[in-house]
Structure formats: structure tokens, C-alpha cells
Amino acid sequence: MKIAVISPSARSLETMGNYLREDAADRVVVLVEGGMSKLRSVAEQQRPHLVVVEGMGRDVDELGPLEYVTLHYPRMMVVMLCSQHTPEFLINAMRAGIKEVLPAPVTRDALRAAVARLELKLRMVAQPRPQGEVLAFIACKGGSGATFLATNLGYQLAAAGKKVLLIDFNLQFGDAVLYVHDRKPATNLADVARNVQRLDSSFLAASLVHVTPNYGVLAAPEDPGQAMEVRPEHVDALLNLAVAHYDFVIVDVGRILDAVTLRALDKANHIFPVLQMTLPFVRDANRLLAVFRSLGYASEKISLLINRFEKSGELTPADVERTLGVSGLRTIPNSYAAVAGSVNHGTPIAQMAKNNPVTKALDDFAQSLVPHEEAASGWLGRLLKRA
């Protein structure tokens, strides 16, 4: 483990260095003379696991470097030593991402105990975990049903035993949470963006509407004016954290291809454009695919979904594949009454109509995304998984 210690006092540096080295022979301890202004350069150049920085603890403005480090190096932990501090400073330090605040000069026992606690957390974080997949849903044309499919697929993946997060990136008119929950969200994406320096797994989980214990939704802003607060760098921070803690991260994006939407699409493993079997939808799907090609997206990344499919329609999936130059379309059957009832009640369709063709199609869709060796096999496998 590598620890960097920053202090304006050469004597304090030497003392703390001795405390840390005597506690574990395999530690690498870097001593840097200076104050909080050195934190950013130490983080960038030394890349320590843990930083102990001694500061005055009175001026909130000195927390700027701390906010930068906790945002850009979320796995790096910072301990602050203060001879005195105000309640306001302490609150702002915690918001900026500080892990612990200790009195200065620090005692041997206090420093060793704090470092031991954080070392344990670092070891837990370092446990290898497969990265989650990002699935993006985008409507080829308004009214395609992309949000219904995204939210209900999330429910089916969670029912298959996966940990699922849905993020509503339709910043102007997003209402994804209403499709699977009947309560107004207390926190939304704009709130998270305003407090991005606090972003960690606990803060993210506390910001979600929990549909089930393993399925949460981060709602879009209530006020479209708040959309300006969400920036592309927030998308990076949010998705980088989410894939480390969730098996599937579903992003429901709007039809406006702005910087935020494009950043989400860039980071997606799979993009699912949703259309219906009419010429206006097919025309807009063709335009959207042309945009994706111009962005350099691989064809394997794009999978079209036909919603409200009816076998008796004038157009066939083969017609769409031939027109758009794609193959392997997935279809979701038309069942207007059941879908409308699900949306009106804010309840996943699998809860209201488990034998409905749409429910079965979404279950098949979810199972196709889960590794085959983990997928439930028939009713007995699903029963054992629920147990």
C-alpha cells in the first residue's frame, strides 16, 4: 500500500512517516512538505492509495484541490489533520469526499487506527468484480415505447437475480420512474450532478427509487431547466461508478443527440433503437443508424427492437432488415391494453400480467442478456433462484 503524507511541518512529516512505517514494513510512504495545494499534484504524480494531509481547517476555499482529487480519483482515500476546524468546514470537507478528519498533531494510535480502517475498505474495494454492462435505449421516433421496454427489461433482469440500475438521461421530459413506481422521487439526476464530488456507491444508492431490492431508478430532473446542470463529465463519473457495482446499467436517453446523450451512448456496450412497423419509424431508424455509423459505432453494438409487433401488419421484419441493412431484429408483440394498464398503475407488466405475451417476450430478452450458465432453466430454476 502506498501512502502520501502532506504537511507544512518537516517535523510532523518525519513523525508521521515513522508512525506509518513501523506499523507495516511493506508500506511505501511518501513525504511531501506543503499544504492542501499540493494534494492535486501528489495525486497525479504519486497515485497513492491513501493521502494524509495536514491543514488549518478554517478556510472552506482550501477544499478545492480535495474536490478535484475525489472526483477524478474516486478510489483514492484522503484523511485530513486539523488543529481546529469549524462545523461549516467539517460539513464541507465531508461533502468534498474526505474520509476522516483527525486532530493535529495526531497521535500514533489515532493515525494507525484510521489507516487500518481505510486499508480494510481498500482491500474490500480491490476484490475483483466483473464490470457491469451498459444498455442504452433510444426511440427512433416519439411514441415508440422505448422507455416502457427499458424500465420493464430492468425489472426482468432483476427478477433473474441481477443487480440493475436504470438512469433516465432524457433530461427534458424523462419520466421513466413512473413506468415502474407510483411515488414521486425524492432525488433526481440533477441533484446527483450538483453533488458529484460526494458520489460513491452509498450516495448513489440513496439517490435511487428502489423498485425492488436489486433494481433502482435514478430519475430525470423534474424541472427541464435543471437539465443544464448535468454535463458530460457527470455521465463519465456516474457510469464509471455504476458498472463497478451493478450487473446491468440501463440508460434511457432522449431523442436529442446532445453532448450528454452522446457521452452515454459512447459508453454503452449495447444500443437498442426502438421502432414500430410503420414507414415513418423505419425512415427515422435509417437516419439514426446513419448517425451511429458516422460516430464510428460498430454494427455489433446496435440491435434494433420492433415494438408493438403484429404478424398481420403490411410490413414484415424481413422488409425492415432489407431496408435498413441489418439482421437479427427482436420483436415485442402488441398488447395495448396490458401495457396501458401497467403504465397507468406505475407497475411492471410482469407483476400485473405475468402470462401476457409482452411479459414473456421481455423475459426472453432478459434471459438472452444473462450468461447462459447463470440463466434460470424452466420453472424449477426460477423457483430456486427466487428462493
VEXMAR-667296 format. One record per residue (C-alpha): x, y, z; residue number from 1; residue in one letter. Coordinates in steps of 0.2 Angstrom, whole numbers. Example, Ala and Ser with C-alpha at 12.3 -4.5 7.8 and 13.67 -1.06 7.14 Angstrom:
% VEXMAR-667296
c1 c2 c3 num residuo
62 -22 39 1 a;
68 -5 36 2 s;
***
This chain:
% VEXMAR-667296
c1 c2 c3 num residuo
0 0 0 1 m;
6 17 -5 2 k;
3 32 7 3 i;
7 50 4 4 a;
9 62 19 5 v;
7 81 16 6 i;
11 93 29 7 s;
19 111 30 8 p;
29 105 45 9 s;
45 95 42 10 a;
45 88 60 11 r;
27 82 58 12 s;
31 74 42 13 l;
45 64 50 14 e;
35 59 65 15 t;
20 53 54 16 m;
32 44 42 17 g;
39 34 57 18 n;
22 30 64 19 y;
16 23 47 20 l;
32 13 43 21 r;
34 5 60 22 e;
16 -1 58 23 d;
19 -11 42 24 a;
35 -15 34 25 a;
28 -17 16 26 d;
20 1 16 27 r;
28 14 4 28 v;
27 31 12 29 v;
30 47 3 30 v;
33 63 12 31 l;
29 80 4 32 v;
31 96 13 33 e;
17 109 9 34 g;
-1 111 12 35 g;
-18 107 3 36 m;
-12 115 -13 37 s;
0 100 -15 38 k;
-14 87 -15 39 l;
-18 88 -33 40 r;
0 86 -39 41 s;
3 72 -27 42 v;
-12 63 -33 43 a;
-7 64 -51 44 e;
11 61 -49 45 q;
12 48 -35 46 q;
-5 39 -37 47 r;
-6 34 -18 48 p;
-19 23 -11 49 h;
-21 35 4 50 l;
-16 53 7 51 v;
-14 61 24 52 v;
-14 79 23 53 v;
-12 92 37 54 e;
-22 108 35 55 g;
-28 123 45 56 m;
-46 118 45 57 g;
-54 135 44 58 r;
-55 141 26 59 d;
-68 132 15 60 v;
-59 138 -1 61 d;
-44 127 3 62 e;
-55 112 -1 63 l;
-54 115 -20 64 g;
-40 103 -23 65 p;
-49 90 -12 66 l;
-65 90 -23 67 e;
-54 88 -39 68 y;
-45 73 -32 69 v;
-60 64 -25 70 t;
-69 67 -42 71 l;
-55 61 -53 72 h;
-48 48 -42 73 y;
-63 40 -33 74 p;
-53 25 -26 75 r;
-40 37 -18 76 m;
-44 40 1 77 m;
-40 56 10 78 v;
-38 59 28 79 v;
-36 77 35 80 m;
-27 83 50 81 l;
-34 99 58 82 c;
-28 108 73 83 s;
-45 116 74 84 q;
-60 117 62 85 h;
-77 125 62 86 t;
-93 114 59 87 p;
-95 123 42 88 e;
-78 117 37 89 f;
-81 99 43 90 l;
-98 98 34 91 i;
-90 105 18 92 n;
-75 93 19 93 a;
-86 78 21 94 m;
-96 84 6 95 r;
-80 86 -4 96 a;
-76 67 -1 97 g;
-65 67 14 98 i;
-65 50 23 99 k;
-59 55 40 100 e;
-54 71 50 101 v;
-42 69 64 102 l;
-35 82 77 103 p;
-17 89 74 104 a;
-4 85 80 105 p;
-10 67 78 106 v;
-6 53 90 107 t;
2 37 85 108 r;
-14 27 90 109 d;
-26 38 81 110 a;
-16 38 65 111 l;
-13 20 65 112 r;
-32 16 69 113 a;
-38 27 55 114 a;
-26 20 42 115 v;
-31 2 47 116 a;
-49 6 44 117 r;
-46 13 27 118 l;
-34 -1 22 119 e;
-48 -13 26 120 l;
-60 -3 15 121 k;
-47 -3 1 122 l;
-45 -21 2 123 r;
-64 -24 0 124 m;
-65 -12 -15 125 v;
-50 -21 -23 126 a;
-59 -38 -23 127 q;
-61 -42 -42 128 p;
-79 -40 -48 129 r;
-84 -41 -67 130 p;
-89 -24 -74 131 q;
-107 -22 -77 132 g;
-114 -19 -95 133 e;
-122 -3 -100 134 v;
-138 -5 -111 135 l;
-144 11 -120 136 a;
-162 13 -126 137 f;
-166 26 -138 138 i;
-183 29 -148 139 a;
-181 31 -167 140 c;
-197 41 -166 141 k;
-208 48 -152 142 g;
-220 36 -145 143 g;
-210 20 -149 144 s;
-211 13 -132 145 g;
-193 14 -128 146 a;
-195 19 -110 147 t;
-208 5 -107 148 f;
-196 -8 -114 149 l;
-181 -1 -104 150 a;
-189 0 -87 151 t;
-198 -17 -89 152 n;
-182 -25 -95 153 l;
-174 -19 -80 154 g;
-187 -27 -69 155 y;
-185 -44 -78 156 q;
-166 -43 -76 157 l;
-168 -40 -58 158 a;
-180 -55 -57 159 a;
-167 -65 -64 160 a;
-156 -61 -49 161 g;
-146 -47 -57 162 k;
-142 -30 -48 163 k;
-149 -17 -60 164 v;
-148 2 -61 165 l;
-158 12 -73 166 l;
-153 30 -76 167 i;
-165 42 -85 168 d;
-155 53 -96 169 f;
-170 60 -105 170 n;
-166 77 -96 171 l;
-180 87 -104 172 q;
-195 76 -102 173 f;
-189 60 -93 174 g;
-202 50 -84 175 d;
-195 33 -83 176 a;
-198 30 -65 177 v;
-217 32 -67 178 l;
-217 16 -78 179 y;
-212 5 -63 180 v;
-216 15 -47 181 h;
-230 26 -41 182 d;
-221 38 -30 183 r;
-213 54 -33 184 k;
-194 53 -32 185 p;
-185 62 -18 186 a;
-169 64 -28 187 t;
-165 65 -46 188 n;
-151 66 -58 189 l;
-148 85 -57 190 a;
-146 83 -38 191 d;
-133 70 -40 192 v;
-124 81 -53 193 a;
-124 96 -41 194 r;
-116 84 -28 195 n;
-105 74 -39 196 v;
-90 77 -28 197 q;
-99 66 -15 198 r;
-103 52 -27 199 l;
-99 35 -21 200 d;
-109 19 -20 201 s;
-119 23 -4 202 s;
-123 41 -11 203 f;
-129 34 -27 204 l;
-140 20 -19 205 a;
-148 33 -8 206 a;
-152 44 -23 207 s;
-162 30 -31 208 l;
-181 25 -32 209 v;
-180 6 -27 210 h;
-192 -4 -37 211 v;
-186 -20 -29 212 t;
-171 -23 -18 213 p;
-160 -26 -33 214 n;
-167 -14 -45 215 y;
-166 5 -43 216 g;
-170 20 -54 217 v;
-161 37 -55 218 l;
-175 49 -60 219 a;
-173 63 -73 220 a;
-174 81 -66 221 p;
-192 86 -63 222 e;
-189 104 -70 223 d;
-182 104 -88 224 p;
-172 119 -83 225 g;
-161 108 -72 226 q;
-155 99 -87 227 a;
-141 111 -89 228 m;
-134 106 -73 229 e;
-130 88 -80 230 v;
-114 88 -90 231 r;
-104 75 -100 232 p;
-91 73 -86 233 e;
-105 69 -74 234 h;
-110 55 -86 235 v;
-92 48 -85 236 d;
-92 49 -66 237 a;
-109 41 -64 238 l;
-107 27 -77 239 l;
-89 23 -71 240 n;
-95 20 -53 241 l;
-111 11 -58 242 a;
-103 -3 -69 243 v;
-92 -7 -54 244 a;
-107 -10 -43 245 h;
-121 -16 -54 246 y;
-123 -31 -66 247 d;
-133 -20 -79 248 f;
-134 -1 -80 249 v;
-149 3 -92 250 i;
-149 21 -99 251 v;
-165 28 -106 252 d;
-159 43 -117 253 v;
-169 56 -126 254 g;
-170 59 -145 255 r;
-160 75 -144 256 i;
-142 69 -148 257 l;
-134 82 -137 258 d;
-117 80 -128 259 a;
-124 71 -113 260 v;
-134 59 -123 261 t;
-119 55 -135 262 l;
-107 53 -120 263 r;
-120 40 -113 264 a;
-121 31 -130 265 l;
-102 31 -132 266 d;
-100 22 -115 267 k;
-114 9 -119 268 a;
-110 -9 -123 269 n;
-126 -11 -132 270 h;
-138 1 -140 271 i;
-156 -3 -143 272 f;
-165 9 -155 273 p;
-184 6 -154 274 v;
-196 7 -168 275 l;
-213 2 -174 276 q;
-218 -6 -190 277 m;
-223 9 -200 278 t;
-214 19 -213 279 l;
-211 35 -203 280 p;
-202 24 -189 281 f;
-192 15 -202 282 v;
-187 31 -210 283 r;
-181 39 -194 284 d;
-172 22 -189 285 a;
-162 24 -205 286 n;
-157 41 -201 287 r;
-152 36 -183 288 l;
-142 22 -190 289 l;
-133 34 -201 290 a;
-128 45 -186 291 v;
-122 29 -177 292 f;
-111 25 -192 293 r;
-104 42 -193 294 s;
-99 41 -174 295 l;
-89 25 -178 296 g;
-101 13 -168 297 y;
-98 -5 -173 298 a;
-113 -14 -180 299 s;
-112 -27 -167 300 e;
-116 -13 -154 301 k;
-133 -9 -162 302 i;
-148 -20 -160 303 s;
-165 -14 -166 304 l;
-181 -18 -157 305 l;
-198 -18 -165 306 i;
-211 -14 -153 307 n;
-230 -17 -154 308 r;
-226 -30 -167 309 f;
-241 -39 -176 310 e;
-239 -53 -188 311 k;
-253 -47 -199 312 s;
-245 -30 -202 313 g;
-241 -24 -220 314 e;
-223 -23 -216 315 l;
-213 -38 -211 316 t;
-196 -39 -201 317 p;
-188 -45 -217 318 a;
-194 -29 -225 319 d;
-186 -19 -212 320 v;
-170 -29 -212 321 e;
-168 -27 -230 322 r;
-172 -8 -230 323 t;
-160 -4 -216 324 l;
-147 -17 -220 325 g;
-147 -25 -203 326 v;
-151 -43 -197 327 s;
-157 -51 -181 328 g;
-172 -40 -176 329 l;
-180 -43 -159 330 r;
-199 -41 -159 331 t;
-210 -37 -144 332 i;
-229 -41 -148 333 p;
-243 -29 -147 334 n;
-254 -30 -131 335 s;
-260 -12 -129 336 y;
-272 -15 -115 337 a;
-260 -24 -104 338 a;
-246 -11 -107 339 v;
-258 3 -104 340 a;
-263 -4 -88 341 g;
-245 -7 -82 342 s;
-241 11 -87 343 v;
-256 19 -79 344 n;
-253 10 -62 345 h;
-234 13 -62 346 g;
-232 -6 -60 347 t;
-221 -18 -71 348 p;
-231 -28 -83 349 i;
-223 -44 -76 350 a;
-232 -40 -59 351 q;
-249 -37 -67 352 m;
-250 -49 -82 353 a;
-236 -62 -79 354 k;
-243 -73 -94 355 n;
-245 -59 -106 356 n;
-235 -61 -122 357 p;
-226 -45 -119 358 v;
-220 -51 -102 359 t;
-214 -67 -110 360 k;
-205 -58 -124 361 a;
-196 -47 -111 362 l;
-192 -62 -100 363 d;
-184 -70 -116 364 d;
-175 -53 -119 365 f;
-168 -53 -102 366 a;
-163 -71 -102 367 q;
-153 -68 -118 368 s;
-143 -55 -109 369 l;
-139 -66 -94 370 v;
-124 -78 -96 371 p;
-132 -95 -101 372 h;
-124 -104 -86 373 e;
-132 -92 -74 374 e;
-149 -91 -83 375 a;
-164 -100 -74 376 a;
-169 -116 -83 377 s;
-188 -118 -83 378 g;
-199 -115 -69 379 w;
-189 -125 -57 380 l;
-173 -115 -60 381 g;
-183 -99 -57 382 r;
-191 -106 -41 383 l;
-173 -110 -35 384 l;
-167 -93 -39 385 k;
-181 -84 -30 386 r;
-178 -95 -15 387 a;
***
